[in-house]
Amino acid sequence: MTDTSKHPHNPYARMTNLADARLGAKAIHSTDDFFADMNRMLQNHDPVWKEGVYDDNGKWMDGWESRRKRQQGHDHCTVRLALAGRIRGLNIDTSFFTGNYAPSVSLEACYMAKGDPTEATQWHQVQAALNLQGDSHHIQAIDCDQVFTHVRLHMYPDGGVARLRVYGEVVKDWQAEAGQRVDLAAMTNGGRALLCSDEHFGTMDNILAPGRGINMGDGWETARRRIPGFDWVIIALGHAGTVSDIEVDTAHFKGNFPDSCSIQAAFVHGGSDEQMAAQSLYWPELLSSQKLSKDHIHSYTDQVIKLGPVTHVRLNIFPDGGVSRLRINGIIETIAELEA
């Protein structure tokens, strides 16, 4: 069932958006993007409305928008996903598109071992024709276990879509990376922010994004704490591994960085994301309390406590504040090693 209310609950929001431009997703072809560039549809930030802003072709819109079709056919756009994966959910967002939204869409997907699709490519339908409403989020479940690298969004017959979110599970050849040092928490490796105590100013998933933060808004920042306690965030690693070194980056946080931080970790066997908060209280320390400073990359190697393979970490910040990025570097464990 489609939920088309303005801000519906999104059960896939904590999964990886495989069509996220900041991870490398790119719109590589469209039949028409006269009014609004197709790659705007893949931006990570929420769509914005710019009152009274026009360009040479008309009203500036934050999304993909084609011109009014005056002939047979319909418009479509092909997207190279940032990461190969299994698609579990969609959010087709028409925010701010009211008299110009696409009235109906469908989605196809394909897997390409190398390169981009050609006219000979066989596409698999993952979302049948779906009626849309203007200025709304359309959350859809996808029941398919195939791995895909590209999607093609069809609009019938024309119009605009503000954002296309393709939520799924990152699929990598981890066996080929066994024994290598990788950032186990990175979005590009399937790391996910599951739960946090607060994300008033900046969302928790930002700390797993590539590169350094571009500003204070591109990080995780909590509200000023006025009661006893501290803030925390729980991360599911992309793959089990033994942590070798850690980076906590407070880039751009100068008057609002945490006083200190610590990290707990565990190898979690089953259970739901929602019950992780209570469990994590008892996880052993991976990194004892460390003082932090403003706008700085804090690197820890000798301070990392040897716990063996872990699947989840919990970053605690005292008492509150902002963190730009968290890197949990470690050695990938093979299936045989994990079962030993």
Secondary structure, 3 states (H helix, E strand, C coil): CCECCCCCCCCCCCCEECCCHHHCCEEEEECCCCCECHHHHHCCCCCCCCCCCEECCEECCCCEECCCCCCCCCEEEEEEEEEEEEEEEEEEECCCCCCCECCEEEEEEECCCCCCCCCCCCCEEEEEEEECCCCCEEEEECCCCCEEEEEEEEEECCCEECEEEEEEEECCCHHHHCCCEEECCCHHHCCEEEEECCCCCECHHHHHCCCCCCCCCCCEECCCCCCCCCEEEEEEEEEEEEEEEEEEECCCCCCCCCCEEEEEEECCCCCCCCCHHHHHCCCCEEEEEEECCCCCEEEECCCCCCCCEEEEEEEEEECCCEECEEEEEEEECCHHHHHC
